[in-house]
């Protein structure tokens, strides 16, 4: 297995469910405490795991993201941006399609609103070889907004928010690893999906769902016990700030014991 050296961060959205906080500021730049944004935490986490290059897909207030990157990019890391002019009209499948030239080699894809401790990235990178690997967590119950998964052993069978409860046995945290073979499969599926009427309005994980349904070898890596959070709603902001504060309080070395709160 060739180790990925690049991560694609999907950060084009505004985060309208966090208004008015995101009226003029994309949610990836919201302060999670001590002046450190979601994007800065992500770049630091990737760098700690050995990823030296990141491509950030921008959209809403791309100028602010580009300005912030001049300040927050870790020393020794290369970060580029790719502007998605259709961010108001399309979902993140279109962002991946626009970035398909960046997916020609082993790589990671990370949702722009997922806060994670570096051990999660290290665990994903250390997972057994597979064309595509999806990080998953497990909890007692799942709500309508969770990106739910159906897993058989370590193989992904389905992924989506509308999976029926009897099929669900985990959730995606929005962090994937692609080997070259898997990246090629994913790009081909993006091309097919973007030619459909509904394609631009879909999440990129719908392409993963279609590949799984067609029998592609997609595996999962469990990150149970590790700390992460997704930022969609005001309550999520409180939670991810709690995580970040704990990490800063531990000299930026997060503990692996999961907090009692759930993301």
C-alpha positions as CSV (number, residue, x, y, z in Angstrom):
1,X,0.0,0.0,0.0
2,X,1.3,3.5,-0.9
3,X,0.9,5.9,1.9
4,X,-1.2,9.0,1.1
5,X,0.7,12.2,1.3
6,X,-2.2,14.6,0.4
7,X,-5.5,15.4,2.0
8,X,-8.5,17.0,0.4
9,X,-10.5,19.2,2.8
10,X,-14.0,20.0,1.7
11,X,-14.6,23.5,3.1
12,X,-16.7,25.3,0.5
13,X,-19.9,25.7,2.5
14,X,-21.1,28.6,4.5
15,X,-22.7,26.6,7.4
16,X,-26.1,28.2,7.2
17,X,-27.4,26.2,10.2
18,X,-25.0,28.2,12.3
19,X,-26.3,31.6,11.3
20,X,-25.8,34.3,12.4
21,X,-22.3,33.2,13.4
22,X,-21.5,32.3,9.8
23,X,-23.2,35.3,8.2
24,X,-19.7,36.6,7.1
25,X,-17.5,33.8,8.2
26,X,-17.3,30.2,6.8
27,X,-17.8,27.7,9.6
28,X,-14.3,26.2,9.0
29,X,-13.0,29.5,10.4
30,X,-15.2,29.7,13.5
31,X,-13.0,30.1,16.6
32,X,-13.0,26.9,18.7
33,X,-11.1,28.6,21.5
34,X,-7.8,30.4,21.9
35,X,-8.2,31.8,18.4
36,X,-7.8,28.4,16.8
37,X,-10.3,27.5,14.1
38,X,-11.6,24.2,12.9
39,X,-9.4,24.4,9.8
40,X,-6.3,25.1,11.9
41,X,-7.0,22.1,14.1
42,X,-7.5,19.9,11.0
43,X,-4.2,21.0,9.4
44,X,-2.3,20.5,12.7
45,X,-3.9,17.0,13.1
46,X,-3.0,16.0,9.6
47,X,0.5,17.3,9.9
48,X,1.0,15.4,13.2
49,X,-0.1,12.2,11.4
50,X,2.5,12.8,8.7
51,X,0.4,14.3,5.9
52,X,2.5,17.1,4.4
53,X,0.1,18.5,1.8
54,X,-3.5,19.6,1.9
55,X,-5.8,21.0,-0.7
56,X,-8.7,23.0,0.7
57,X,-11.8,23.3,-1.5
58,X,-13.2,26.8,-0.8
59,X,-16.4,28.6,-1.7
60,X,-18.1,30.9,0.7
61,X,-15.8,33.8,1.6
62,X,-12.9,32.0,0.0
63,X,-10.9,35.2,0.5
64,X,-11.0,34.8,4.3
65,X,-9.9,31.2,4.1
66,X,-7.0,32.1,1.9
67,X,-6.0,34.9,4.3
68,X,-6.3,32.6,7.3
69,X,-4.1,30.0,5.6
70,X,-1.2,32.5,5.5
71,X,-1.3,32.5,9.3
72,X,-2.4,29.0,10.3
73,X,-0.6,26.6,7.9
74,X,1.8,24.5,10.0
75,X,5.5,24.9,9.3
76,X,6.6,22.3,6.8
77,X,3.2,21.7,5.3
78,X,2.1,22.8,1.8
79,X,-1.5,24.0,1.6
80,X,-3.3,25.0,-1.6
81,X,-6.8,26.1,-2.3
82,X,-9.3,25.2,-5.0
83,X,-12.3,27.5,-5.5
84,X,-15.7,25.9,-6.2
85,X,-17.8,28.7,-7.8
86,X,-20.9,26.5,-7.6
87,X,-20.9,26.1,-3.8
88,X,-24.3,27.9,-3.5
89,X,-25.9,25.6,-6.0
90,X,-24.3,22.2,-5.4
91,X,-23.3,20.0,-2.5
92,X,-19.9,18.5,-1.8
93,X,-20.1,15.8,-4.4
94,X,-19.6,18.6,-6.9
95,X,-16.6,19.8,-4.8
96,X,-15.0,16.4,-5.1
97,X,-15.7,16.4,-8.9
98,X,-14.0,19.8,-9.3
99,X,-11.0,18.4,-7.3
100,X,-10.9,15.1,-9.2
101,X,-7.4,16.0,-10.6
102,X,-6.2,15.9,-7.0
103,X,-7.4,12.4,-6.7
104,X,-5.0,10.7,-9.1
105,X,-2.9,9.1,-6.3
106,X,-3.4,7.8,-2.8
107,X,-5.1,10.5,-0.7
108,X,-7.4,11.4,2.1
109,X,-10.7,13.2,2.0
110,X,-11.9,15.1,5.1
111,X,-15.1,16.9,5.6
112,X,-14.4,20.6,6.5
113,X,-16.6,20.4,9.6
114,X,-15.0,17.3,11.3
115,X,-12.8,18.0,14.3
116,X,-10.5,15.0,15.1
117,X,-7.7,14.2,17.4
118,X,-4.5,13.2,15.5
119,X,-4.7,9.6,16.5
120,X,-7.7,9.2,14.3
121,X,-5.7,10.2,11.3
122,X,-2.9,7.8,12.3
123,X,-5.4,5.0,12.8
124,X,-6.9,5.6,9.4
125,X,-3.4,5.6,7.7
126,X,-2.4,2.4,9.6
127,X,-5.6,0.5,8.6
128,X,-5.1,-2.6,6.4
129,X,-4.7,-2.0,2.7
130,X,-8.0,-1.5,0.8
131,X,-9.0,0.5,-2.2
132,X,-11.2,2.8,0.0
133,X,-11.4,3.0,3.8
134,X,-14.1,4.8,5.7
135,X,-13.6,5.8,9.3
136,X,-16.6,4.9,11.5
137,X,-17.7,5.3,15.1
138,X,-20.4,3.6,17.0
139,X,-22.8,4.7,19.7
140,X,-26.1,3.5,21.2
141,X,-28.4,5.3,18.9
142,X,-28.4,7.4,15.7
143,X,-30.4,10.4,14.6
144,X,-31.7,11.6,11.3
145,X,-28.6,13.8,10.6
146,X,-26.0,11.1,11.3
147,X,-24.3,9.7,8.2
148,X,-25.1,6.1,9.1
149,X,-23.4,3.0,7.8
150,X,-24.2,-0.7,7.4
151,X,-21.1,-2.8,8.0
152,X,-20.5,-6.5,7.7
153,X,-17.3,-7.4,9.4
154,X,-14.9,-4.7,8.2
155,X,-16.7,-4.3,4.9
156,X,-19.0,-1.3,4.1
157,X,-22.3,-2.4,2.6
158,X,-24.2,0.9,2.6
159,X,-23.8,4.5,3.8
160,X,-26.4,7.3,4.0
161,X,-28.5,9.4,6.3
162,X,-31.7,7.6,5.4
163,X,-30.7,4.0,6.1
164,X,-33.3,2.1,8.0
165,X,-32.6,1.6,11.7
166,X,-32.4,-2.2,11.5
167,X,-29.5,-1.9,9.0
168,X,-27.4,0.6,10.9
169,X,-24.4,-0.4,13.0
170,X,-22.2,2.7,12.9
171,X,-21.7,6.2,11.5
172,X,-19.2,7.8,9.2
173,X,-17.2,10.6,10.7
174,X,-16.4,12.1,7.3
175,X,-12.8,11.0,6.9
176,X,-11.8,8.6,4.1
177,X,-8.6,7.0,2.7
178,X,-8.1,6.2,-0.9
179,X,-5.5,4.1,-2.5
180,X,-4.8,4.7,-6.2
181,X,-7.3,2.0,-7.3
182,X,-10.0,3.3,-5.0
183,X,-9.4,6.9,-6.1
184,X,-9.9,5.9,-9.7
185,X,-13.1,4.1,-8.9
186,X,-14.3,7.1,-6.9
187,X,-13.5,9.6,-9.7
188,X,-15.3,7.4,-12.3
189,X,-18.4,7.3,-10.1
190,X,-18.2,11.1,-9.6
191,X,-18.1,11.5,-13.4
192,X,-21.2,9.2,-13.8
193,X,-23.1,10.9,-11.0
194,X,-22.4,14.4,-12.1
195,X,-24.0,13.6,-15.5
196,X,-27.3,12.9,-13.8
197,X,-29.9,15.5,-13.0
198,X,-29.6,15.0,-9.2
199,X,-25.8,14.7,-9.1
200,X,-24.8,18.3,-8.2
201,X,-27.1,18.2,-5.2
202,X,-25.7,15.0,-3.7
203,X,-23.2,14.4,-0.9
204,X,-20.0,12.8,-2.1
205,X,-20.7,9.8,0.2
206,X,-23.6,8.9,-2.1
207,X,-20.9,7.9,-4.6
208,X,-19.3,5.7,-2.0
209,X,-22.8,4.2,-1.3
210,X,-23.2,3.4,-5.0
211,X,-19.8,1.9,-5.3
212,X,-20.5,-0.3,-2.2
213,X,-23.8,-1.4,-3.7
214,X,-22.0,-2.4,-6.9
215,X,-19.7,-4.6,-5.0
216,X,-16.6,-2.4,-4.7
217,X,-14.2,-3.4,-1.9
218,X,-14.7,-0.7,0.6
219,X,-13.5,-1.2,4.2
220,X,-14.0,0.5,7.5
221,X,-11.6,1.6,10.2
222,X,-13.2,2.0,13.6
223,X,-12.1,4.9,15.7
224,X,-14.2,4.0,18.7
225,X,-12.8,5.5,21.9
226,X,-11.1,8.4,20.2
227,X,-12.3,12.0,20.2
228,X,-14.0,13.8,17.3
229,X,-16.9,16.1,16.7
230,X,-19.0,17.4,13.7
231,X,-19.9,21.0,13.5
232,X,-23.4,21.6,12.0
233,X,-25.6,23.1,14.7
234,X,-25.0,25.6,17.6
235,X,-25.0,22.7,20.1
236,X,-22.2,21.2,18.1
237,X,-20.1,24.3,18.5
238,X,-20.3,24.0,22.3
239,X,-19.2,20.4,22.0
240,X,-16.2,20.9,19.7
241,X,-15.1,23.8,21.8
242,X,-15.1,21.5,24.8
243,X,-13.0,19.0,22.9
244,X,-10.5,21.7,21.8
245,X,-10.3,23.2,25.3
246,X,-9.5,19.8,26.7
247,X,-6.7,19.2,24.1
248,X,-5.2,22.6,24.8
249,X,-5.4,22.0,28.5
250,X,-3.4,18.8,27.9
251,X,-0.8,20.7,26.0
252,X,-2.5,19.8,22.7
253,X,-2.1,16.0,23.4
254,X,-5.7,14.7,23.5
255,X,-6.6,11.9,25.8
256,X,-8.1,8.8,24.1
257,X,-10.8,8.4,26.7
258,X,-14.1,9.5,25.1
259,X,-16.0,12.3,26.7
260,X,-19.4,11.5,28.1
261,X,-21.1,13.8,25.6
262,X,-21.7,12.6,22.1
263,X,-21.1,14.4,18.8
